[in-house]
């Protein structure tokens, strides 16, 4: 109860302070994805060479999310599941700081004020973004920077397009559903990304140190770090007033890193609280309902994402394939493994300014390891939403998820039911 009250007080203070800030200065940040309804179906930050900068400007914003969960779960294995009952989850809150530092230069920082995994505030990450080099010399490399963006920081790395539509703790206004994908690719690693956007074509290359928690200490292999390589190539074009098409392919590849975090980096946790958690568990599995392959020191992952929007009807797809070597345990040796994920979303937006929507998503994950049986997880989600204002979204979801090929805790496991979520983002 104390945590809930503290979170609510922080959110109210944040809203009041931000409202006062906007009343004094309503300028926007250049090359910036708006955190409200205007940011829906925006992927990479827009690229504009026209600068509105006149002096240092701070934009303070944030988000707040609350869910009512009405889920049931069951299995047929010999592991008893914890009891769950319909009720509210702990509210989550984010604080965002975006600062225009110079013409074409800005900074972003996101702090989770409250999340499922951490009730106390902690920094998610941030970045320094450069769209012009006028701080070196006015007009410096303008012909190149007209299409180029440089981003450096410990940040949400740009692998695939699904991370642009996922819920990031309390920032859930871009997600037409309540839950993220079963295999949720999301990581925040120190590195740099360089973008080139021109006439609808998108290219990106990036490098990171492959580490979620930064440290100079050596690990068991006598190393303290490694490197990961990212790349994206795609096309995104509004062909006419009714039709937009986008298609991208992304790569995430490592040589050697201490641990693979691509599917284990989300410290905010899953929206489906305590589902399929063992009754005897000593701590909360805060990523309940998700799947992460147990790759240890290397991974090669590819994601392909088509997106088509015709008037109010939109389709977003995910085809993802990865392979790597799994963790060795005291009872088994490391195994080569691979996983495939497929997801398709169909959303229909309607009403004045598309303030209402209906949607469905099918999500399938199939994983194989040498010497073991295949395991499959299947999910269906149906959702409806209402943008009460550009900053307020209410959504209702029905979800059902089943497991096949498992023994023990997940043997013939299933959870289903309804979720209601209210989101404020500004």
FIZALUM-506245 format. One record per residue (C-alpha): x, y, z; residue in three letters; residue number from 1. Coordinates in Angstrom, 2 decimals, padded with zeros to 5 digits, m for minus. Layout:
BEGIN
ATOM       x       y       z code pos
ATOM       X       Y       Z  ALA NUM
...
! end
This chain:
BEGIN
ATOM       x       y       z code pos
ATOM  000.00  000.00  000.00  UNK   1
ATOM  002.87  002.35  000.85  UNK   2
ATOM  004.50  001.66 m002.52  UNK   3
ATOM  001.22  002.34 m004.33  UNK   4
ATOM  000.76  005.68 m002.52  UNK   5
ATOM  004.35  006.73 m003.23  UNK   6
ATOM  003.96  005.88 m006.92  UNK   7
ATOM  000.68  007.79 m007.15  UNK   8
ATOM  002.17  010.85 m005.44  UNK   9
ATOM  005.17  010.83 m007.79  UNK  10
ATOM  002.85  010.57 m010.81  UNK  11
ATOM  000.67  013.46 m009.59  UNK  12
ATOM  003.72  015.64 m008.93  UNK  13
ATOM  005.06  014.75 m012.39  UNK  14
ATOM  001.78  015.66 m014.08  UNK  15
ATOM  001.54  018.95 m012.22  UNK  16
ATOM  005.14  019.93 m012.85  UNK  17
ATOM  004.97  019.02 m016.53  UNK  18
ATOM  001.71  020.88 m017.01  UNK  19
ATOM  003.37  023.96 m015.54  UNK  20
ATOM  006.39  023.49 m017.81  UNK  21
ATOM  004.20  023.25 m020.91  UNK  22
ATOM  002.26  026.33 m019.85  UNK  23
ATOM  005.52  028.29 m019.87  UNK  24
ATOM  007.03  026.78 m023.03  UNK  25
ATOM  005.18  024.56 m025.50  UNK  26
ATOM  007.95  024.12 m028.07  UNK  27
ATOM  008.60  020.66 m029.45  UNK  28
ATOM  011.93  018.87 m029.61  UNK  29
ATOM  013.31  018.44 m033.15  UNK  30
ATOM  013.55  014.95 m034.71  UNK  31
ATOM  011.53  013.49 m031.87  UNK  32
ATOM  008.82  010.83 m031.60  UNK  33
ATOM  005.88  012.31 m029.72  UNK  34
ATOM  005.03  010.28 m026.57  UNK  35
ATOM  001.26  010.49 m027.09  UNK  36
ATOM m001.17  009.33 m029.81  UNK  37
ATOM  000.86  011.24 m032.41  UNK  38
ATOM  003.66  008.70 m031.90  UNK  39
ATOM  001.51  005.68 m032.83  UNK  40
ATOM  002.94  003.90 m035.91  UNK  41
ATOM  006.10  006.02 m035.76  UNK  42
ATOM  009.23  003.89 m035.88  UNK  43
ATOM  012.63  005.58 m036.16  UNK  44
ATOM  012.60  009.23 m035.10  UNK  45
ATOM  011.60  011.51 m037.99  UNK  46
ATOM  014.46  013.18 m039.82  UNK  47
ATOM  014.11  016.92 m040.49  UNK  48
ATOM  016.93  019.32 m041.32  UNK  49
ATOM  014.92  022.40 m040.30  UNK  50
ATOM  015.92  023.35 m036.76  UNK  51
ATOM  013.70  025.25 m034.32  UNK  52
ATOM  016.50  025.59 m031.75  UNK  53
ATOM  017.12  029.02 m030.22  UNK  54
ATOM  018.47  028.10 m026.79  UNK  55
ATOM  018.69  025.15 m024.41  UNK  56
ATOM  015.22  023.68 m023.87  UNK  57
ATOM  014.13  020.95 m021.45  UNK  58
ATOM  010.99  018.92 m022.05  UNK  59
ATOM  009.84  016.91 m019.05  UNK  60
ATOM  007.23  014.21 m019.63  UNK  61
ATOM  006.29  010.76 m018.53  UNK  62
ATOM  003.70  008.03 m018.44  UNK  63
ATOM  001.51  006.15 m016.01  UNK  64
ATOM m000.19  002.77 m016.47  UNK  65
ATOM m002.55  000.66 m014.39  UNK  66
ATOM m004.03 m002.78 m015.15  UNK  67
ATOM m006.87 m004.85 m013.79  UNK  68
ATOM m006.00 m008.52 m014.29  UNK  69
ATOM m008.58 m011.29 m014.52  UNK  70
ATOM m006.56 m014.34 m015.59  UNK  71
ATOM m006.74 m018.05 m014.72  UNK  72
ATOM m003.97 m020.63 m015.20  UNK  73
ATOM m003.61 m024.40 m015.11  UNK  74
ATOM m001.27 m027.29 m015.96  UNK  75
ATOM m001.26 m031.08 m015.83  UNK  76
ATOM  002.25 m031.53 m014.45  UNK  77
ATOM  003.36 m032.44 m010.94  UNK  78
ATOM  004.24 m028.83 m010.03  UNK  79
ATOM  001.45 m026.98 m008.24  UNK  80
ATOM  000.81 m023.43 m009.44  UNK  81
ATOM  000.46 m020.37 m007.22  UNK  82
ATOM m003.05 m019.10 m006.71  UNK  83
ATOM m004.03 m015.95 m008.60  UNK  84
ATOM m007.24 m013.93 m008.33  UNK  85
ATOM m008.78 m010.99 m010.22  UNK  86
ATOM m007.39 m007.71 m008.91  UNK  87
ATOM m005.30 m004.63 m009.75  UNK  88
ATOM m001.58 m004.76 m010.45  UNK  89
ATOM  000.90 m002.30 m008.98  UNK  90
ATOM  000.74  000.93 m011.07  UNK  91
ATOM  003.83  001.70 m013.12  UNK  92
ATOM  005.31  005.11 m013.92  UNK  93
ATOM  008.06  006.58 m016.12  UNK  94
ATOM  009.84  009.93 m016.09  UNK  95
ATOM  011.25  011.25 m019.39  UNK  96
ATOM  013.70  014.11 m019.86  UNK  97
ATOM  014.39  015.35 m023.38  UNK  98
ATOM  016.79  018.24 m023.82  UNK  99
ATOM  017.56  020.31 m026.92  UNK 100
ATOM  021.25  021.12 m026.43  UNK 101
ATOM  022.19  022.76 m029.74  UNK 102
ATOM  020.82  022.92 m033.31  UNK 103
ATOM  020.29  019.27 m034.30  UNK 104
ATOM  021.62  017.94 m030.98  UNK 105
ATOM  019.44  016.51 m028.23  UNK 106
ATOM  019.51  014.16 m025.24  UNK 107
ATOM  016.95  011.64 m023.96  UNK 108
ATOM  016.79  010.01 m020.53  UNK 109
ATOM  014.12  007.62 m019.22  UNK 110
ATOM  013.73  006.64 m015.57  UNK 111
ATOM  011.37  003.93 m014.37  UNK 112
ATOM  009.76  005.45 m011.27  UNK 113
ATOM  007.98  002.20 m010.46  UNK 114
ATOM  007.97 m001.13 m012.29  UNK 115
ATOM  007.04 m004.73 m011.62  UNK 116
ATOM  010.65 m005.76 m011.00  UNK 117
ATOM  011.70 m002.63 m009.07  UNK 118
ATOM  009.29 m000.66 m006.95  UNK 119
ATOM  011.92  002.04 m006.47  UNK 120
ATOM  013.06  004.43 m009.26  UNK 121
ATOM  016.00  003.47 m011.47  UNK 122
ATOM  017.37  004.64 m014.81  UNK 123
ATOM  016.39  002.61 m017.87  UNK 124
ATOM  018.88  004.40 m020.15  UNK 125
ATOM  019.38  007.33 m022.45  UNK 126
ATOM  021.19  008.62 m025.51  UNK 127
ATOM  022.83  011.61 m027.17  UNK 128
ATOM  021.53  012.22 m030.71  UNK 129
ATOM  023.16  014.31 m033.43  UNK 130
ATOM  021.31  015.38 m036.60  UNK 131
ATOM  023.50  018.38 m037.45  UNK 132
ATOM  027.20  019.14 m036.94  UNK 133
ATOM  026.90  022.91 m036.65  UNK 134
ATOM  028.55  022.74 m033.20  UNK 135
ATOM  031.79  021.92 m035.06  UNK 136
ATOM  031.29  024.55 m037.78  UNK 137
ATOM  028.11  026.01 m039.23  UNK 138
ATOM  027.11  023.97 m042.27  UNK 139
ATOM  029.72  021.27 m041.56  UNK 140
ATOM  028.97  018.17 m043.68  UNK 141
ATOM  025.42  019.40 m044.31  UNK 142
ATOM  025.10  017.32 m047.49  UNK 143
ATOM  025.72  014.17 m045.44  UNK 144
ATOM  023.88  015.13 m042.25  UNK 145
ATOM  020.79  016.01 m044.29  UNK 146
ATOM  020.09  012.25 m044.29  UNK 147
ATOM  022.23  011.01 m041.38  UNK 148
ATOM  021.59  010.61 m037.65  UNK 149
ATOM  024.14  009.55 m035.03  UNK 150
ATOM  022.97  008.13 m031.68  UNK 151
ATOM  025.28  007.22 m028.76  UNK 152
ATOM  024.43  005.98 m025.27  UNK 153
ATOM  023.20  003.12 m023.13  UNK 154
ATOM  019.93  002.94 m024.92  UNK 155
ATOM  017.16  000.84 m026.37  UNK 156
ATOM  019.00 m000.73 m029.28  UNK 157
ATOM  017.25 m000.73 m032.65  UNK 158
ATOM  016.89 m004.42 m033.44  UNK 159
ATOM  013.68 m005.10 m035.36  UNK 160
ATOM  010.52 m003.00 m035.47  UNK 161
ATOM  008.52 m004.80 m032.78  UNK 162
ATOM  010.23 m002.81 m030.01  UNK 163
ATOM  008.65  000.39 m031.37  UNK 164
ATOM  005.17 m001.05 m030.66  UNK 165
ATOM  005.86 m002.74 m027.32  UNK 166
ATOM  004.99 m001.42 m023.87  UNK 167
ATOM  008.07  000.03 m022.18  UNK 168
ATOM  007.03 m000.19 m018.53  UNK 169
ATOM  004.42  002.61 m018.20  UNK 170
ATOM  004.85  003.85 m021.79  UNK 171
ATOM  002.10  001.64 m023.22  UNK 172
ATOM  000.27  004.07 m025.49  UNK 173
ATOM  001.97  002.77 m028.67  UNK 174
ATOM  000.95 m000.85 m027.96  UNK 175
ATOM m002.58 m001.72 m029.17  UNK 176
ATOM m002.49 m004.75 m026.83  UNK 177
ATOM m001.68 m005.18 m023.14  UNK 178
ATOM  001.09 m007.78 m023.41  UNK 179
ATOM  004.25 m007.70 m025.53  UNK 180
ATOM  005.38 m010.58 m027.77  UNK 181
ATOM  006.10 m013.97 m026.18  UNK 182
ATOM  009.78 m013.75 m027.16  UNK 183
ATOM  010.28 m010.08 m026.35  UNK 184
ATOM  013.40 m008.76 m028.06  UNK 185
ATOM  014.51 m005.69 m026.14  UNK 186
ATOM  017.88 m004.70 m024.71  UNK 187
ATOM  019.71 m001.59 m023.49  UNK 188
ATOM  023.45 m001.77 m024.16  UNK 189
ATOM  026.17  000.85 m024.45  UNK 190
ATOM  026.96  001.58 m028.07  UNK 191
ATOM  026.42  003.75 m031.11  UNK 192
ATOM  024.06  003.63 m034.10  UNK 193
ATOM  024.33  005.52 m037.38  UNK 194
ATOM  021.20  006.02 m039.52  UNK 195
ATOM  020.74  007.03 m043.14  UNK 196
ATOM  017.17  007.91 m044.22  UNK 197
ATOM  016.43  009.09 m047.74  UNK 198
ATOM  013.34  008.95 m049.98  UNK 199
ATOM  011.77  006.22 m047.86  UNK 200
ATOM  014.88  004.04 m047.63  UNK 201
ATOM  016.27  003.32 m044.16  UNK 202
ATOM  019.72  002.00 m043.28  UNK 203
ATOM  021.32  001.56 m039.86  UNK 204
ATOM  024.50  000.04 m038.51  UNK 205
ATOM  025.46 m000.11 m034.87  UNK 206
ATOM  027.84 m001.64 m032.34  UNK 207
ATOM  027.40 m002.25 m028.61  UNK 208
ATOM  029.50 m003.83 m025.87  UNK 209
ATOM  026.82 m006.50 m025.38  UNK 210
ATOM  026.41 m005.76 m021.65  UNK 211
ATOM  023.29 m004.79 m019.75  UNK 212
ATOM  025.03 m004.08 m016.42  UNK 213
ATOM  028.27 m002.20 m016.98  UNK 214
ATOM  031.43 m003.36 m015.22  UNK 215
ATOM  035.19 m003.61 m015.85  UNK 216
ATOM  035.53 m006.78 m013.78  UNK 217
ATOM  036.76 m009.93 m015.51  UNK 218
ATOM  034.38 m012.86 m015.81  UNK 219
ATOM  035.18 m016.56 m015.54  UNK 220
ATOM  036.73 m016.50 m019.04  UNK 221
ATOM  039.11 m013.69 m018.11  UNK 222
ATOM  037.13 m011.14 m020.12  UNK 223
ATOM  035.03 m008.18 m019.09  UNK 224
ATOM  033.16 m007.52 m022.32  UNK 225
ATOM  032.67 m008.24 m025.96  UNK 226
ATOM  030.82 m006.75 m028.89  UNK 227
ATOM  027.48 m007.00 m030.63  UNK 228
ATOM  026.72 m005.85 m034.16  UNK 229
ATOM  023.34 m004.49 m035.28  UNK 230
ATOM  022.06 m003.62 m038.73  UNK 231
ATOM  018.75 m002.68 m040.30  UNK 232
ATOM  017.68 m002.11 m043.89  UNK 233
ATOM  014.21 m001.15 m044.99  UNK 234
ATOM  011.74  000.98 m046.91  UNK 235
ATOM  008.91  003.09 m045.48  UNK 236
ATOM  006.74  005.21 m047.74  UNK 237
ATOM  003.34  006.92 m047.68  UNK 238
ATOM  002.42  006.01 m051.26  UNK 239
ATOM m000.74  008.11 m051.26  UNK 240
ATOM m003.17  009.62 m048.75  UNK 241
ATOM m004.65  006.18 m048.00  UNK 242
ATOM m001.76  003.72 m048.26  UNK 243
ATOM  001.50  003.39 m046.36  UNK 244
ATOM  003.90  000.44 m046.70  UNK 245
ATOM  006.99 m000.46 m044.69  UNK 246
ATOM  009.29 m003.46 m044.79  UNK 247
ATOM  012.48 m003.89 m042.76  UNK 248
ATOM  015.01 m006.59 m042.01  UNK 249
ATOM  017.24 m006.47 m038.92  UNK 250
ATOM  020.29 m008.36 m037.64  UNK 251
ATOM  021.75 m008.77 m034.15  UNK 252
ATOM  025.01 m010.74 m034.00  UNK 253
ATOM  027.62 m011.34 m031.33  UNK 254
ATOM  031.10 m012.79 m031.32  UNK 255
ATOM  031.67 m013.34 m027.63  UNK 256
ATOM  029.83 m011.52 m024.85  UNK 257
ATOM  029.57 m012.43 m021.14  UNK 258
ATOM  025.83 m013.09 m021.42  UNK 259
ATOM  023.18 m012.75 m024.13  UNK 260
ATOM  020.60 m010.19 m023.01  UNK 261
ATOM  018.53 m009.73 m026.17  UNK 262
ATOM  015.52 m011.50 m024.62  UNK 263
ATOM  016.36 m011.01 m020.94  UNK 264
ATOM  017.02 m007.29 m020.64  UNK 265
ATOM  013.55 m006.00 m019.84  UNK 266
ATOM  013.76 m005.23 m016.13  UNK 267
ATOM  010.24 m003.77 m016.08  UNK 268
ATOM  008.63 m007.20 m016.36  UNK 269
ATOM  005.66 m008.85 m018.05  UNK 270
ATOM  002.09 m007.54 m017.97  UNK 271
ATOM  000.73 m010.99 m017.04  UNK 272
ATOM  001.50 m011.10 m013.34  UNK 273
ATOM  002.29 m014.46 m011.67  UNK 274
ATOM  000.87 m016.63 m014.46  UNK 275
ATOM  002.14 m020.23 m014.37  UNK 276
ATOM  004.32 m019.47 m011.36  UNK 277
ATOM  005.05 m022.43 m009.12  UNK 278
ATOM  003.41 m022.40 m005.72  UNK 279
ATOM  006.78 m023.20 m004.15  UNK 280
ATOM  008.63 m020.33 m005.90  UNK 281
ATOM  010.58 m018.19 m003.45  UNK 282
ATOM  010.55 m015.11 m005.68  UNK 283
ATOM  008.39 m013.61 m008.42  UNK 284
ATOM  009.18 m014.56 m012.01  UNK 285
ATOM  008.72 m011.00 m013.21  UNK 286
ATOM  008.86 m012.09 m016.88  UNK 287
ATOM  006.01 m014.59 m016.45  UNK 288
ATOM  004.28 m015.55 m019.69  UNK 289
ATOM  007.36 m014.86 m021.84  UNK 290
ATOM  009.98 m017.15 m023.38  UNK 291
ATOM  013.71 m016.50 m023.65  UNK 292
ATOM  016.10 m019.02 m025.24  UNK 293
ATOM  018.93 m019.82 m022.82  UNK 294
ATOM  021.74 m018.70 m025.14  UNK 295
ATOM  024.89 m017.89 m023.19  UNK 296
ATOM  027.79 m016.18 m024.98  UNK 297
ATOM  026.74 m015.79 m028.60  UNK 298
ATOM  023.66 m015.35 m030.76  UNK 299
ATOM  022.67 m014.57 m034.33  UNK 300
ATOM  019.16 m013.19 m034.62  UNK 301
ATOM  017.23 m011.94 m037.65  UNK 302
ATOM  013.86 m010.16 m037.62  UNK 303
ATOM  011.70 m009.22 m040.61  UNK 304
ATOM  008.79 m006.82 m040.13  UNK 305
ATOM  006.17 m005.91 m042.75  UNK 306
ATOM  003.76 m003.05 m042.01  UNK 307
ATOM  000.86 m001.97 m044.22  UNK 308
ATOM m001.75  000.66 m043.38  UNK 309
ATOM m004.67  001.29 m045.75  UNK 310
ATOM m006.99  003.96 m044.40  UNK 311
ATOM m007.97  002.67 m040.94  UNK 312
ATOM m006.85 m000.92 m041.46  UNK 313
ATOM m003.27 m001.89 m040.58  UNK 314
ATOM m001.20 m005.06 m040.51  UNK 315
ATOM  002.05 m005.53 m038.63  UNK 316
ATOM  004.01 m008.76 m038.82  UNK 317
ATOM  007.04 m010.30 m037.16  UNK 318
ATOM  009.17 m013.15 m038.49  UNK 319
ATOM  012.12 m013.84 m036.22  UNK 320
ATOM  014.80 m016.53 m036.28  UNK 321
ATOM  017.77 m016.97 m033.96  UNK 322
ATOM  020.43 m019.52 m033.12  UNK 323
ATOM  023.15 m019.89 m030.53  UNK 324
ATOM  024.60 m022.13 m027.83  UNK 325
ATOM  022.66 m022.72 m024.65  UNK 326
ATOM  023.88 m022.60 m021.07  UNK 327
ATOM  025.62 m025.66 m019.69  UNK 328
ATOM  024.31 m026.90 m016.33  UNK 329
ATOM  025.59 m029.28 m013.66  UNK 330
ATOM  023.44 m032.03 m015.18  UNK 331
ATOM  023.83 m031.37 m018.90  UNK 332
ATOM  026.25 m030.00 m021.44  UNK 333
ATOM  025.71 m026.88 m023.55  UNK 334
ATOM  023.52 m027.47 m026.60  UNK 335
ATOM  023.14 m025.76 m029.94  UNK 336
ATOM  019.68 m024.29 m030.24  UNK 337
ATOM  017.43 m022.29 m032.50  UNK 338
ATOM  014.09 m020.57 m032.14  UNK 339
ATOM  011.50 m019.19 m034.53  UNK 340
ATOM  008.83 m016.63 m033.72  UNK 341
ATOM  005.89 m015.58 m035.88  UNK 342
ATOM  003.36 m012.87 m035.06  UNK 343
ATOM  000.67 m011.10 m037.02  UNK 344
ATOM m001.41 m008.13 m035.87  UNK 345
ATOM m004.51 m006.83 m037.63  UNK 346
ATOM m005.81 m003.51 m036.30  UNK 347
ATOM m008.80 m001.48 m037.47  UNK 348
ATOM m008.85  002.15 m036.34  UNK 349
ATOM m012.04  004.14 m036.74  UNK 350
ATOM m014.04  007.10 m035.47  UNK 351
ATOM m013.05  010.74 m035.44  UNK 352
ATOM m009.24  010.93 m035.76  UNK 353
ATOM m009.13  007.11 m035.40  UNK 354
ATOM m009.75  007.40 m031.67  UNK 355
ATOM m011.14  003.84 m031.47  UNK 356
ATOM m009.66  000.54 m032.58  UNK 357
ATOM m010.30 m003.20 m032.66  UNK 358
ATOM m007.44 m005.65 m033.05  UNK 359
ATOM m006.23 m009.21 m032.97  UNK 360
ATOM m002.78 m010.78 m032.71  UNK 361
ATOM m001.59 m014.36 m033.20  UNK 362
ATOM  001.86 m015.20 m031.80  UNK 363
ATOM  003.74 m018.51 m032.09  UNK 364
ATOM  007.17 m019.46 m030.71  UNK 365
ATOM  008.84 m022.76 m031.59  UNK 366
ATOM  012.20 m023.69 m030.04  UNK 367
ATOM  014.52 m026.63 m030.64  UNK 368
ATOM  017.72 m027.72 m028.92  UNK 369
ATOM  019.94 m030.60 m030.05  UNK 370
ATOM  019.07 m033.73 m028.09  UNK 371
ATOM  015.79 m032.35 m026.72  UNK 372
ATOM  012.19 m032.27 m027.88  UNK 373
ATOM  010.69 m029.23 m029.57  UNK 374
ATOM  008.67 m026.87 m027.39  UNK 375
ATOM  005.92 m024.62 m028.67  UNK 376
ATOM  004.09 m021.65 m027.13  UNK 377
ATOM  000.99 m020.26 m028.79  UNK 378
ATOM m000.92 m017.08 m027.94  UNK 379
ATOM m003.98 m015.25 m029.23  UNK 380
ATOM m004.95 m011.73 m028.17  UNK 381
ATOM m008.07 m009.72 m029.00  UNK 382
ATOM m008.15 m006.07 m028.04  UNK 383
ATOM m010.24 m002.92 m028.22  UNK 384
ATOM m009.11  000.58 m027.34  UNK 385
ATOM m010.32  004.15 m026.93  UNK 386
ATOM m008.12  007.25 m027.06  UNK 387
ATOM m010.12  009.47 m024.72  UNK 388
ATOM m007.66  012.26 m025.57  UNK 389
ATOM m004.33  012.14 m027.39  UNK 390
ATOM m002.71  011.51 m023.98  UNK 391
ATOM m005.17  008.99 m022.46  UNK 392
ATOM m005.82  005.44 m023.70  UNK 393
ATOM m008.11  002.78 m022.25  UNK 394
ATOM m007.85 m000.77 m023.62  UNK 395
ATOM m009.43 m004.13 m022.95  UNK 396
ATOM m007.77 m007.41 m023.97  UNK 397
ATOM m008.69 m011.07 m024.00  UNK 398
ATOM m005.63 m013.35 m024.03  UNK 399
ATOM m005.13 m017.11 m024.16  UNK 400
ATOM m001.72 m018.79 m024.16  UNK 401
ATOM m000.85 m022.51 m024.25  UNK 402
ATOM  002.34 m024.61 m023.98  UNK 403
ATOM  003.20 m027.85 m025.78  UNK 404
ATOM  006.21 m030.17 m025.47  UNK 405
ATOM  007.04 m029.26 m021.89  UNK 406
ATOM  007.18 m031.39 m018.75  UNK 407
ATOM  006.78 m030.38 m015.12  UNK 408
ATOM  005.62 m026.85 m014.43  UNK 409
ATOM  004.64 m026.07 m018.05  UNK 410
ATOM  003.22 m029.49 m018.97  UNK 411
ATOM m000.02 m028.81 m020.89  UNK 412
ATOM  000.03 m025.37 m019.29  UNK 413
ATOM m002.38 m022.63 m020.19  UNK 414
ATOM m003.54 m019.22 m019.00  UNK 415
ATOM m006.40 m017.10 m020.26  UNK 416
ATOM m008.72 m014.29 m019.29  UNK 417
ATOM m009.14 m010.53 m019.60  UNK 418
ATOM m006.89 m007.56 m018.93  UNK 419
ATOM m007.96 m003.91 m018.68  UNK 420
ATOM m005.30 m001.20 m018.93  UNK 421
ATOM m005.45  002.57 m018.56  UNK 422
ATOM m002.51  004.62 m019.88  UNK 423
ATOM m001.55  008.27 m019.57  UNK 424
ATOM  001.41  009.52 m021.59  UNK 425
ATOM  002.60  013.08 m022.18  UNK 426
! end
